Amino acid sequence: ENGLHATGTFFDIPCGAVVTCIGYHARPLAPLEIDTRSGGFANDDARIDSGLYCTGWARRGPSGTIATNRVDAG
């Protein structure tokens, strides 16, 4: 069907933390609005309110990777 199949091979990767990014939606924070299309906060070019801005997935919804969202940090 989709070309995926199990190989039966497993391995451990030592790490200190695991962060999942599947199914992200911003959680409502009164009185901030959620953009239901993107899943991020409703904003105008990152501005949510006077002196309040959002970035990354909170701005655009779950799209891209850390590298593609890194430009918001500047």
C-alpha positions as CSV (number, residue, x, y, z in Angstrom):
1,E,0.0,0.0,0.0
2,N,2.3,2.8,1.3
3,G,5.6,1.0,0.7
4,L,6.4,0.8,4.4
5,H,7.2,-2.5,6.1
6,A,8.8,-3.6,9.3
7,T,12.4,-4.9,9.2
8,G,12.3,-6.5,12.6
9,T,15.5,-4.6,13.6
10,F,15.6,-2.6,16.8
11,F,18.3,-0.5,18.4
12,D,18.7,1.8,21.4
13,I,19.9,5.4,21.2
14,P,21.2,6.8,24.5
15,C,19.7,10.2,25.1
16,G,18.7,12.5,27.9
17,A,15.3,13.7,26.6
18,V,12.8,12.9,23.8
19,V,10.5,15.6,22.5
20,T,7.6,14.8,20.2
21,C,6.2,17.3,17.7
22,I,3.4,15.4,16.3
23,G,-0.1,16.9,16.4
24,Y,0.8,20.3,17.7
25,H,-2.0,22.8,18.4
26,A,-1.5,25.9,20.4
27,R,-3.4,25.7,23.7
28,P,-5.9,28.5,24.3
29,L,-4.7,31.3,26.6
30,A,-7.5,33.7,27.4
31,P,-7.9,36.3,25.8
32,L,-5.7,35.1,22.9
33,E,-7.4,33.6,19.8
34,I,-6.4,30.4,18.0
35,D,-6.3,30.4,14.2
36,T,-8.3,27.2,13.6
37,R,-6.8,26.9,10.1
38,S,-3.2,26.8,11.2
39,G,-3.4,25.6,14.8
40,G,-1.3,28.6,15.9
41,F,-2.2,31.8,17.6
42,A,-4.2,34.4,15.5
43,N,-1.6,37.0,14.6
44,D,-0.8,39.8,12.3
45,D,2.8,39.3,11.0
46,A,3.7,37.6,14.4
47,R,2.0,40.4,16.5
48,I,-0.7,39.1,18.8
49,D,-1.3,42.3,20.7
50,S,0.5,45.4,21.8
51,G,4.0,44.2,22.8
52,L,3.1,40.5,22.4
53,Y,4.4,38.4,19.6
54,C,4.5,34.7,18.7
55,T,7.1,32.7,16.8
56,G,7.6,29.3,15.1
57,W,4.7,26.9,15.3
58,A,2.8,29.1,17.7
59,R,2.8,31.6,14.8
60,R,2.3,29.4,11.7
61,G,1.1,26.1,13.0
62,P,3.0,22.8,12.7
63,S,5.0,23.3,9.6
64,G,8.7,22.9,8.8
65,T,11.5,21.9,11.1
66,I,13.7,23.6,13.7
67,A,16.0,24.8,10.9
68,T,13.1,26.3,8.9
69,N,11.6,28.0,12.0
70,R,14.9,29.2,13.3
71,V,14.6,32.6,11.5
72,D,12.0,33.6,14.0
73,A,14.6,33.6,16.8
74,G,16.4,36.7,15.3
